[in-house]
Every structure is written in C-alpha cells, then in structure tokens.
Amino acid sequence: MKVKKSRKQKAFTVFNTIVMIFVIFVTLYPFIYLVAQSFSSDAAVAAGLVTFFPIQPTTATYRYIFRNMEFFRYYGNTIFYSIAGTGISVLSTSLLAYPLSKPKLRLNRFFLPFVIFTMYFTGGMIPNFILITQWLGLRDSIWALLLPGAISTFNLLLMKSFFAGIPEELEEAAAIDGMGVYGIFAKIVLPLSKPILATMALFYLVGMWNEWFGPFLYLDTKDKWPVALYVRQLVEGANNVEVGAGSEASSVQATLKAAAMVVTSLPIICVYPFVQRYFVQGMTMGAVKG
C-alpha cells in the first residue's frame, strides 16, 4: 500500500535531490576535467577551452607514458609499497587495538592516554628524520616508508571501538573449549571484523598509494621511487620535460601531468566499489560502539 507524501515531504525530496546532484557534480568535476585535459591537445589546454569534453582529442600523452619504462617501474614500486604497507599496518593496528578494547586489562588505563596523546602531538619532522635516518639507520630503505607510520591513532581507536562491540560470550565460549588468546583473536575476532578490517585496509591503502613526502625525504635511489613522487616531479617540471619531437611532443607537453594523475588514480577508484559496503558498515559500527 502506497503512502501518499505531503507537500512538505515532496518539497524536501526535491530539495534534497538538487543538493545531492550539486554535491556529486562538485565532487566529480575535477576528475572529469582532468580526464578531458589528458585527452586534449596542448593548444586547447593552453587556450583554456577544455571543460567537460576533450578538445582536439589525442592519445599522444598516454602513448608516451605507456612507452616510458620508468613509469612502470615506479608503478610497480607503488603497488609493492601499498600492499606491503597496508598488510603491516592492518596487522599492527589490530594487534594493538584488540588488547586495548578489553577494559578488564588494568594496564589499558596507563597505555591508552599515551596512544591518544600521539594523535594530537608529534615529535616534528626534524626529530623524525633524525630518528629514522641516524638512529634506526633506515636511510634509502623501503622500511623507512613501511614502519614509522604503520599505526594510525585514529584508525586504532576506530578499530578498538569495533572490537569492544563484539559480544564477550563468543570469546568466553571459545576459551571454555580450550582455545587460547591468539586462537580467539585469529579465529573468532578477525572473521567477525571484516567490515572494520576492510575500512582500515582502504584507509591505509589510499595513504600509501598517494605517499610522496616520505620517499622524497628518505629515498636517495631513484629506482626505489613510488609513482606519486615521480608524478610530483612531472607536475613541477612539466614545462621542461622532453618527450619527443613533432606534433606528438607539442600535444603531450601540457597534458602530461593530467594523464599521469589519471593513470595513477584509476586503481584506487576501481578498488573502492568492492569495499564500499564494508567501508560504510565499518565506519558506522566502529564510531558508535565503545
């Protein structure tokens, strides 16, 4: 049976639809413009003619990028850093969040304030640089990218709240059956925590994929660069990049950075739809519980 909407409800629906359309437009337009620019000619971009659709379409920029083996090497580095960093971060965060979610552990009252403190205050860039390069000896090492930022305090507190919402009866029943703490964590807690694990994995993955400042500080060997740092170099020196000769080179010049950004953004955009339902569920449950 259909319920007839009042005028106020209809007006709210129309207003809400208009607002959402506007928000979607504002959100998507920068990426649409970037794609249009990457397929447009240098002259069209320089003249400011590109808005929604490519002007004087050309694929010269993408041909240049895909012929450049350096780009694929940096791309491979980013894939490795992102997968390894995400795995280390999710594992480390969950191992710390689980005991902190147990109010019965007395030391939690001692450790938790120190954990929260790090969310508001940091040692600063120079002390961190000295710690990583001199004390830990991780200069020009991939571990300088994977270990120092392995645990995000915000993600840790979100995961802690989620773990605190898991019924204790399940863990008590497993303990009665003779299962140890690590067995309960691996076989009971983690399988029930797929939403928050997927959410944390997405957070860490996006952070690692877009990271360029850490590699800029700690990696001296260019072959170890991630693609984000390479794209940054392209953005800064796009006007001085030599990509060839003739008409192809002239069309590549102004659109090189746009095409590079599109290619590097696509994997994250493709991953998000697969974890969207976990992302919403994990954020909601993790924020409300605990």
N, C-alpha and C positions, 0 to 999 in steps of 0.2 A: 504494500500500500504506500503510495507516494505521499510525502508530507509537503504541503504547499508552503513555500517560503514567503515570508513577509517582505514588504518593500525594503525595510532596513537590512534584512539578510541578503536580498538581491543586490542592493547598493554596495554592501560590504564585499560581496563576492566579486562584483565588477571592479571595485577599487583595489581589492587585493590582487586580482588578476593583472591589472595595469601595473601595479607596483612590482609584481614578480617579473613581468615581462621586461620592465625597465632595468631591474637588477640583473637579469640574465643578459640583457644587451650590454650593460656596462661591464659585466664580467667577461663576456666572450669577445667583445670588440677588439681589445688589444691583441689577442691571439689571431683573430681573423685578419686584422690589419698586418700583422707580422707575416702570415702566410701569403697574403696578397702582395706584400712588398717583396717577398723572397722570389716570387714568380714574375715580377715586373722588371722592366728594363731600367738601367741606370738613369737614363734621361727622364723617364716618367717619375721615378722616385725623387730625383733632384728637383723636378718642377713642382712637386707636391700634388701630383694628380692621383695618387693611389689612395683609395678609401676602403671600399669593401671588396673590389674585384681587381685582379691583376691588369695592368695597363701594358700593352705591347708584350704579351706573355712570352717568357723564355725559360728554359730549364738549364741554361748555361751554368748558373751558380751551383745547382745540385750536381751537374756533371763534374764540375771542378772538385767539389767536396768528396764525391764518391771515387774520384780518381786519386785523391790525396791519401796515401797510405798512412801518413802521420795521424790523420783524423781518426782512422780506425784503431790505431794503436792506443790513442788516448781514450777512445770509446771503450776499448777492452779494459783499460785500466779502471775506468769509472765503474764498469759492470762488476769487476772483481772487488773493488773497494766497497761498493754499495752492498753486495751480497755478503761479503765477509763482515763488514762493519755492522750491518743490520743483524746478522746472526749473533755476533758477540754482544751487541747492545741489548737485544731482546733477552738473551740468556742471562746476562749480568743483572739487568733490571728485575727480571722475575725472581732470581735467586736472592736478591736483597729485599724485594717487596714482600715476598712470602713471609719471612720471619717478622718483618715489621708490622704485618697485618694481624699478628697474634698479640692481643693486649695482655695475655697471661705472662708473657715473657717480660721479666722485670727490667732488663737492660734496654728495652724499647724506649722507655721514658728518658733514658740517658742518650741513646743514639739518635732518636728522631729529631730533636732540636738541632743537632749538628747537620743532619741531612737537609732540613728546611732552610737552615742558615745559608747553605751554598746556593740556594735559588735566588737569594737577594744580594749576596755579596760574593765577589770573586777576587782572586789574587791579582788580577790585572794581566795585561798582555805581556809585559816585560818579565815579570816573575814566572809566568807560564812558559815563556820562551826559554828562559834560563833553566827551568826545571826539566823541560823536555830535551833540550839540546845538550846541556852540560851535565846535569846530574843523572839523567836517565840514559844519555848517550844515544838518542833516537834521531839525531840529525840525518836527513836524507834517507830515512827509513819509513816504510809504509806503516809501521806500528805507531809512528807519531800521529797518523791520521785515525787509526782504529781504536787506540786505547785511551788517550786522555779524555775524550768526550763520550766514552762508551755508555755512561749512565746519565740521563737527563732527569733532574729532580722532579720536574713537572710530570713526566711520564711515570716516574717511580711512584709518586703519590697517587696518580690515577690508577695504576695497577694495584697498589696497596689497597685502595678503597674497593676495587673489584674483588680481590682475594678475600677481604673481610666479609663480603656478602655471600660467600659460598657457605652453605649450611655445615656447621661443625659435625653434625650427626654422621655425615658421609665419611669424614676423616676418622671419627671415633669408631665407626663400624669396620673400616679398613684396618685400624690399629688392633681391634679385637681379633681380627682374622690373622694377625701376625705380621702385617705389613709395616715396614719401617718408615721413618720420616721421608727419606728420599723416594721411596716407592710410592708413598701417598702423594708426594708432590708431582712425580712423573706420571703416575697412572690415574690419579683422581683429580688433582687440582688443574693441571695443564689441559687435559682434554675438555674440562668444563670452562676453560678460559679462552677458548678460540676467539671470541669477539674482541677481547682486550688485547690478545696477542697479535691479531691481525691489525688492530688500530696502532699499536706500538710499532709494529713492523713497517707500516705505511709512514708513520712519522719519521722514524729513523732512516728509512729508505730515501725519502724525499730530501732529508737533510744531507745525507751522504752524497746523493746524486748531484746536488747543487753546490756542494762544498768546493770552494776555490781558495779561500783565505788561508786555511791550514796548509794545503800544499804549497801555496805561494811562500809561506814562511819557512817550511821545514824541508821541502824537496829541492835539492840542488840539481839533480839529474833530470833533464828534460824528458827522457823516456818514461819516467815514472809519473808524469803529469796526468791528472784526470782531464776529461774533456771540458769541464767547466772552466778550468784555468786556461785552457787553450782558446776557448771561445772568448774569454775575457781579453786575451791578447789580441784576438781578431777584432773585437769591438773597439779596443783602444787604438789599434793601428790599421784599421780597415782602409784608410786612405793611402797607406803606404805598402799594402800587400800587392805583390806582383803575382798575377795569376795566369799570365799568358800574353798573347798578342791578338790584335784584330778586334772585330766586333764582339767576340765572345768575352774578351777581357774587359771591355768597356761596360758590358751589361752585368758582369759579375761584381765589379768593384763596390758599388753602393749597396748591393743586396746580399753580400757575403755573410755579414753578421746576422741578418734576418734568417737566412736559410740555415745557418749553423744553430741558431736558437731553436728553430722549428724541429730540426733533426734530433737535438738533444732533449727536447721536451716531450716528444712523442712517447717514449717508453713509459714514463710516469703517467701520462694521460691514459695510456692503454691499460695500465695496471689498476688504476683506481676503480673502474666499474666492477672488477671482480671482488674487491674487498669493501665495496660501499656499504653493503648491508651489515657486515661486521663492524665497520667504522662507526656507523650510527648507533648500533647496539652497544658497542664497547664504550663510546663516549658517554652515552646516557647512563648506563648502569654504573660505570666507573665514577661518574661525577656525583650520582645521587647516593650511592651506598657508602657506608663507612662514616 
